[in-house]
Amino acid sequence: MREDILRQRYYNKNEKGQIIEDWAGLCNRVANSLAETKKEKQDFYEVLLNCLFLPNSPTLMNAGKNNMSYSACFVLPVEDSIENIFEAIKETALIHKSGGGTGFDFSRLRPAGDIVSTTKGVASGPCSFIQVFNAATDVIKQGSTRRGANMGLLRVNHPDIMEFINMKKQEGHLANFNISIAITDTFMKALEQDGEIPLVFNDRTYRIIKAKEIWDAIIEDAWRNGEPGVIFIDEVNRHNTLPHLGEITSTNPCGEQPLLPYEACVLGSVNLARHIKNEQIDWTLLESTVKTGIRMLDNIIDIQAYPLPEIEKMHKANRKIGLGVMGWADMLLLLKIRYDSEEALILAEKVMAFIEEASVEESGELAKRKGTFQTWKGSVWEEKGIPIRNATTTTIAPTGTLSIIAECSSGIEPVFAWETIQKRPVGEHRVVHPIYKTFKDAGKSIPEYFVTASEIAPEWHIKMQAAFQKHTHNAVSKTINLPNSATKEDVEKAFRLAHSLCCKGITVYRDGSRMEQVISSTQKTQQTQEPQQTQEEELRTVEEAKRIRVKTSEGNVYVIITHREATPLEVFIHSPVESKYAEIYEAFARVLSTSLRHKIPLKSLLEQLEKANTKFGSIVSPVYAVLRAFRMLGMNGYGDCPECGNSLIAEEGCLKCFSCGYSKC
């Protein structure tokens, strides 16, 4: 899997698309591009080659290429005017093209229904415009290797907060966005006192609402499918090292990097698992790796190209970098320490405090040689009397792909499962954890300190996040994995504990709560397949059928539905001669027939087709033709009206709402 990903996305290719480098070649390319001296080149090459430290993916992909950005994290301002909104969309496109991800605070946009003073028109509201950003992202392929990612935030007291919370209730909607709620201290105090908060925009109160009503809506959707997440925005600003430049209102797509408007941050991660020697931490090697990583990240700021001049100005003025860790769970396994233990929490603080101290020390050495960052005066560092090269030095980032390259566990997450199926842009892979495999191949019994994410109680996940956060300048990317059986009360307890332990944010995910899941346990898959086995319905020699003619832009499509007592059992589709969709029609007929004969409810099947059709909105597609055929027989997935919430009824080949007149044709 590692080599597949490297070949597909990271190794350089020639004009014919042929790969022209291997791992050593990539490391040499990156080291050559980033180093200022021969000594640095050798240091950089060795930490990369041995996977002791890796910078973020844009650096590994783009180093040595002209006019490319090596940073992954950006935040753009979104102001309350059409001109600014579409300027931000243009800037987003340029960032995504360069390989970065973007964060936005939509709280400055007036609520839906407000009168626009300049045109006397009605404002669409932030929830409408976020969909425009999402659509723009959808058509941009990042650097030909990565699809764009965004973070959308809205303050908890914005008048449109309830609509925003529910934006991702339907799976697949806003696929290019993570969304989070910016929670304030005022809100949490009102929640504790079962009080109310005003929903305000531009000092005008639109509504008074119980804090618990908002809170319960957040919990409900987070339990349902993992979103929205929560950013404790006042906690973030309590640790803002540049308060003289303004308040932080947004983060990068995964939430670990709070940034001011037009700021960027370049990230990298130390592989903790490679710093164990003879079942002990090699502190000398760890210090050396951290300091090498800091120099590498700082050099990137001056070498890389920038997608926007405003970003270049801010990044070079503040010089934020974020060195973090991966392989934490592996380090614990190698030290024979259970993840959910006090011993692990104590070690987490010790390791991250050591890394923070070494990073600040090296940034201080760089400041002696090259000068402090430009905006040092007025910063928290000036108040502390610490000359430093970088406004921040530490961040715990997600390391999904980096950890595969480094062959270690991701970030500070526990091991998800010992054997997993992982769905990646380069394909689906079965992965066995290497330390577990060593025990298994040797025929050893698995020790009690081998625990996976689902075996760890939620509070231990949060305690671990809090332990690392104590010694991290920016924030910590950590998903609180919950079993499928977790309740909404479990989610609420997790959110409240995260707040009480001074985490800067929290994201939960209940296993199996989404149809599409990047990583799943092979053990779970094997366990859940058995109950789903159904006996196939045998077709008689003679069955009744109905033929439906559907007019399409290519001509008539004939859908033949075999049924028994109004229950469909088989589907045949005859597409027009030389139809460009012939293969798709054939595939639909086969999949639907197999599903129906195995007693999968037609309603469930058609609901999924409806979701696909709703997402892309095409009335000339095979999906639409099949749906229309079933509707014309009065067989459909029905569903609820998107306008008023009442039931949709099939009539004249369309889904209609008799309450408000909505029609889906």
N, C-alpha and C positions, 0 to 999 in steps of 0.2 A: 504494500500500500504506500509506504514511504516513497519508494522509487517511482511509482506510478504518478504520484502527486508532483514530485520534482520534475519529472519528464514533461508532464502536461502543462505545468504552470510556472516553473521557476527557471529551468535550464534555458540558456540562450539557444536560439535556432538561427540557421542561415536563411537566405532568401527563398530557398526551396522548402523551408519548414523542417529541415533536418536538424536534430539536436547536435550541438557542437561543443558541449561541456558536460562534465560530470560533477559530483559534489566537490571534489578538490578544486576543480576549475571554477565553480561558482564562488567558493570561499576566496580563491585568489582574486577573482574579479571584484568582489565586494571589498576585500582588504586593500587592494590597489586603489580603488576609488575613494575610500574614506580616510586612508592614512596620510599624515603629513610628513612622517619621517620613516626611514627604513626600520627603525625599532618598532614604531607603531604598526607598520605593515606586518611585521612578524608576529607581534602580539595579537593583532586582530585576526590574522590567518589561523593561528593556533586555537583561539577560543571558538572560532567558527567551525573549523575542521573537526574538533572534538566535541562540538555541540555543548560547550560549557556555557555559552551565551549566544543568543540569536537576536538580531534586531527584527522589527516587525516586517511583515511580508512585502510591503512596497519597496523597502530597502533591498531585500534579497532579490526581488524581481527586477528593479530598475537601476540599481547601482551600476555605473559605467555607461549608462545610456544618456544621450543628450536631452536636455529640457524635460526631465522627468522629476516628479516629486517622490521623496522617500518617506514622507509622513503619512500616517493613517487617520489622524484625528483632526477635525476642524469644527468650528462653530460659526455659524453665520447669523447676523441679525435679520429679523423680519419686522419691518415697520408697517404702520397702518396706512398704506397707500398702495394703489394698484401699481404705480411705477416701481416702488420699492419691492413689492412682492415678486413681480416678474423679473426684476434685477436679481433678486435672491435666487430665483429659479435658474437663471442663466449662470450665476456663480456656482450653484450646485452642480450643474452640468459640467462645468470646467473642472471642478474638484473630483467628481466621480470619474471623469475621463482620465484624470491623472492617477487614479487608484486609491483615492481617499474616501472616507465616510464623513457625513455631516450631521450636526446637531442643530436644532432650532427651538427657540422659545416662541410659541405662538400667542403668548399672553398679551402682546401689544395690539393684536388685531381686535377690532370692535366686535361685539357679539352679533350673531345673526339677527336680522330684523331691524337693526339700528338704521337710522336715516343718515345717509352720507351728505354732509353739508354742501359739498361742491356740486353735486349732481342731483341732489334730492332723491337719489335712488336708495334702494334697500341693501344693506350690507349682507354678504353671504356668510360671514363668520369664519372663525379659524378652522372649523371642521370641514368646511367646503374647500378652503384653500389647501389644506394638507393633502387632499386628494389630487390636486393639481401637481403638487410637488412629487407625490407618489407616481403619478402617470409619467412625469418627465423622467424620473429615475428609471422607470421600467424600460425605456428605450435606449438607455446608455449602458454600454458594456464597459466596465472599468478596466482600462488598460488592456483590453482583450483577455483579461484573466479573471476579473471579479465583478459580480453584480453589485450595484450600488446599495449602500445601507444608510439609513437615517435614524435619528432619534427625534421624536416630537414631544415637547413638554408643554403643559398648560398648568398655570397656577391654580391651586385648589379653590380659590375664591373668584375665578373668572365666571361670568354669567353663563357661559356655554359648557361648564364643567361636566354636567351630567351626560350631555351628548358626546363629549370627548371621551369620557370613560368607556362608553359603549361602542366606540368606533371599531374595535376589533373583535366584537362579540362573534361575528361570523368568520369562521376560519377561511383564510385566503384573502380577506379584505385588507387593504393597505399592506401588501406583502413586502414592500420595501421599507417599512417603518417599524421600529419599536416605539411604543408610546409609554410615557411615564407621567405621573402627577407630581408637581412640585408642591410638597407638603410643608406648611409653615409651622412654627412654634405656636402661633396663635390658634391655628386650626387644632393642633393636638391638645392644647389646653381646653378648648371648647369641647372637644371629644371626651376628654377625661371628666368634664363637669356636666356632660349630657346637655351641652348648650347649643346655641345657634351661631351661625356666621353670616355676614352679609356677602352677597355676590356683587362685586364692584368692578366697574370699568371707568377710568378717568374720573374718579371721585364720585361717581353716581352709583347709588345702590339700586340694583335691579330686583333683588329678591332677598328675603331672609330665609335661611334654610337650616334645618338641624344638621349639625356636623355629622351625626351618625348616619343620616340618609346618604350623604356623599361617601362616607367610609364604607357602609354596607355595599354600595354599588361597586366600589373598588375591589372589595373582598370577593364579591360574587363573581366578577369577571376574571380576577386573578385565579380564583379556584377553578373556573370553567376552562380556561386555556392559557393561563400564565401571564396575561396582560390585562390591565396596565401594571407596570412596575411603579415603584415609589422612589422619589428623590427627596430627602429631607434637606430642603434648600437652605434653611437657616444654619444647619449644621455644616453644610458645604461652605458657606460664607464665613463661618467662625474660623475656618482654616484657610481662607483666601490669603495667599501671601502677598497679593497686590491690591489691597483694599483702596489704595489711593487712585487706582485706575478704574474702579467701578465694581459693581456687584456681579457675581456669577449667576446666570439665569438658566444655563443649559449645559449639556454634556455631549460627549461623542456618542455614537450609536449603541455602544454596550454599557455606557454609564460610568465607566471607571475614570474618565477624564473630564472633570469640570473645566470649562474654558470661558474666557471673556470673548465677546464678539470679535471675529476675525483672528482669534488665536489658533495656533496649531500646536501639536505636541508629537514628538517622535518617540516611539516606545521600543523596548527590548526586554528580554526575559532571561534570567539566569536559570540554568537547569540544575536544580538542587540535588537531583539524584546522582549527578556526576561529581558531586563534592563529598562523597562518602568514601573513606579509606579505612579498611579493617573495622567496619561497623562503627566508625566514628566520623564526625564532621571534620573535614580538613579546612579549618578556619583560615589558614594561610592562603590556600588556593582560592577559597571563597572571596577573601579580601582582594586578591589579585584580579580575579575575574570581574568583580564589581567595578573596580577602578578602571579596568580596560574597557568595560561596557560603557561607563560614563564618558570616557574620552571619545569612544566611537559615536555615541549618540550626540555629543556636543559638536563634533566635526560635521555631522550630517546637516546641521542648521545652516552652515555657511556654504556647503557644497551643492545641496539639492536645488532644483528649480522650484518655483512656486506658481500655483495656478492663478493667483491674484496678487497684485502689488500690495493691497491692504494686508494680506496674510503675511507676506514677506516682511513687511515693516513691523508687524506685531510680533512675529516669531523671533526675529533678530533682536528686537528690543527686550523681550522677556526671556527668551531662550529656555522655554519649558521643555524638559525631557522627562521620561517616565520609565525608570528601570524597575522591573518587577521580577517575579519568580514563576517557574513552572516545575513540575516534578516533585511537588510537596508531598503528595500521597506516597510516591515511591520512596522518598527519603524516609518517611515514617516506617514503611515496610522494611527497608534495609536496616533501620535502627531498632526494629521489633517493637514499635510503639503503635498502639491502637489509635486510630484517628479520633474517635470520640472518647477522649480521656483528658484528664487535667494535665498529665505529663505532656501531651501533644500541644495543648494550649500554651503551656509555659515555654515549650521549645519554640513555638510559632513566634511569640513575642521576642524571644532571645535572638532568633535568626533574623527577623525583620528589623529589629533594633540595630543589630550588627551591620546589616546591609545599608540601612539609612545612615548610620554614622560613617561608614566607609564611603558612601556616595557623596555626602556633604563634604567630607574631608577632601575627596578628589576634586569636587567642584570648586572648593576653596583654593586648591593648588592651581587649578586652571585660571582662577581669578587673579592670582598673583602674577601669572605669566601673560595673560591675555586681557585682563580687566574684568570687572563685574558686569552683569547684564545692565543695559542702558537705563532701565527704570528702577535700579536698585535703591536710589534715594527715595524715601517715603515708603519703602516696602517693609514687610515684617522682618526681613533679614537685616535691614539697617537698624531697626529698633533693637534687635538682638546683638548688634555689633559684629555681625558675621559677614565679611566680604565673601561673595559666592558668585560663581559664573552663571548659574541657572536658577530661575525663580522657583522651580520645583525639580526634584531629582527622582522621585519614586512614584510608581503606579503599579497596581496589580491588574494586569490586563488578561482578557481571555486568550488562550493560546491554542485554540482548536487545531489549526494546521501546523503551527510551529511545534507543538508538542508531538505531533506525528512525525515531523522531520527529526526532532530530537529524540524520538522514541522514549517518551516519558509521559507521565500523567499530566493532565491539563491544569494550568494555573495552580490554585490552591484547592481545587476540587478533590474530593475523594474519588477513588476508582468507581466509575459508573457500574461496571459489571466486569467479571473476569473474561468473559467471552462476549463480544458485541458484533452487531451488524451496523456498520457506519455508512450512511448515505452522504456522499460528497459530490461536488461538481464533476469529479473525474470518474464517478461510478460508485457501486456498492461493494463494500469490503467486509469480510469476516476478520475480526481482530482478536487475538488472544493476548492478554496482558503478559509481558515477558517474565516478570518475577513469579507470577502465578504459574506460568508454563514451566519454569525451572523446577518448581516443587512437584508439579503434576508429572512431568517427564521422568523425574527421579523416583516416582512412586511414594513420595512423602505425604504425610497427612497435612492438611492445610491448617496452619496455626490459628489461634483465636484472634490474633491481631489483624488477620486478613478480613477486612470489612468493606462492603460496597456502599454506595450512596443510599440505597433503599433500606439498608440495615441501620442507618444512623438517624437518630431522632432529630427533628428539625432544629431544636434548640442548640444542638452541637454544631450544626452547619453555621448558625448565626454567631455562636460564640467564636468559632474559628475565624469568620469574617471580621469580627470585632477585634480579635487579637492582632491580626495583620494590619487593620486600619489604624491602630494606635501608633504605628511607626511608618505610615505611608502618607506622603504629602498630598497626593491627589486622592483617588478613591480606589475601591476594590471591586473588581468584577467577580461576582459569585452568585451562582444560581442555587437557591434553596430547593433541593430535590425532595419532593414529597411522594409517598406511595399513592397509588390510584385511589385507595380507600380513605385518604385524608379528607377531613371535613372542612367546611368553611370556617368553623371555629379554630381548626388547626392553622389555617392560613392567617386568621386574625391574630392569633397568639404570636406567630412568626413576625408579623409586621410590627406588633407592639414591642416585642423583645428587641428587634433591630433598632427601633427608636430609643429604647431605654439604654442600649449598649453603645449609643453614639455612632452607629453605622451611618454612612452618608446616603445609602440607598439600599433597596432590597428588591429582588426579583424571585418569585417562586415558580416552580413548575411541577404540576401533579402528573406523575408518570401516566402516559397513555391518554392524556386529556386533549391531544391533538391527533388528527389522522396522520399528518406528516410529522415524523419525529426523526431528527438527524441521527441519533444514536439510540439503539434499543438492545436489550439483553437477549442473547440467543436462548438463554434458559427460559425467559419469559415467553418468547415466541413459541418455543416447543410446548410449554405448558398450556398456552392459550389456544393452540391449534386444535387440540383434541376435542374440546366441547363444541367447536365450531363445525365439526364434520357432520354433514347432512346427507341423507340418502337421496340419490337422484331420482326424480320422478320419471317413470318409464312412459313413453308415448305409445298410444294405441296405434293399431294399423290405420284406423280412420279417426281423424280428429276434425273438429270444426275450426274454421279460420275466417278471418275477415281481411279484405284487401283495402288499403287506404292509399289514395293518390294524393301526393303532396307536390304542389307546384314549387319549383326552385328556379334560380337564375340559369341553371344548366338544362332545364326541362323537367319532366315529371319523374318523381321518385315514387316507386311503389313499395309500400311496407305491408308485409303479410304477417299477421299476428295470429298464431294458433292459440286457441283458448278452450278451456273446459269449465263450464258453469261460470262464465265471466272472469275466470282466472287465467291470465296469459301464461303460456308454457314455452312458446318458441317464436322466434322472430326471423323472418327472411326479408332482405332488402334488395330490390332491383334498382340499381342506379342508372342514369342515362348513359347511353353509349359514349365511350371515351371520356367519362366523367373524371375530373382530376381528383375527386374524392372517393373513387371506387374502393380503394383499399380500406379507407376509414369506414365506409358503409358496411363492408364485409366484416371488419373487426367488431363494429358495434353489434351486428346481428349475432355473431358467434358469442361474444361476451354476455349479451343480454340473454340469449337462449340458455347458455350454461348456468347463469345466475338464477334464472327463473325456474329451471328444472331442479335446482338445489334449494328451492323454496326461500330464496332471498326475497323479501317483500318488494313488490314493484314500486311502492311509495319511496322506499329507501334508495332504489336505483335511480328513479327519476329525479329525486331531490338532488342527487349529486350532479346529474346532467343540468338541472336548473341552476345550480351554483356556478358551474362552468360557464353556462350561457349568460348568466347575470354578470359574471366577472368580465367577460369579453364583449357582451352586448351585440353579438352578431345574429342577424336574421337570415343570413345566406349560408349558414354552416350546416354540416351533417348533424350536429347536436340539435340544432333548432328543428330540422326536418323530422328527426326521430321523436322529439318531444311533441311536435304538432300532430304526428300520426296518432300517438297515444291519446292526446287531448281530444281528437276528433271522435274517438271511441268512448270518450268519457272516462278514460283511464289515465290518471296522472298522479303526480306527487303532491298536488295541491300546494300546501304551504300557506304562509300569511302574507297579506298585502303589505308591501313596504311603506305605503303611505299612511294607512290607518290601523293596520294590525289585525283586521278582520280576515276571515277565510277567503281564499281565492277559489273560484268555481270555474270548471271547464265549460266553455260554450263557444261554438263556432270555431273550434280549433284554437282558441285563445284561453288564457287564464284571465278571468275578470273578477273584479271586486264589486259586488252589488251594493256595498255600503257607500263607497266614495267615487266609483266610476273608473278606478284605475284599471288599465288593460295591459297585459304582457303578451304581445303578439310578435 
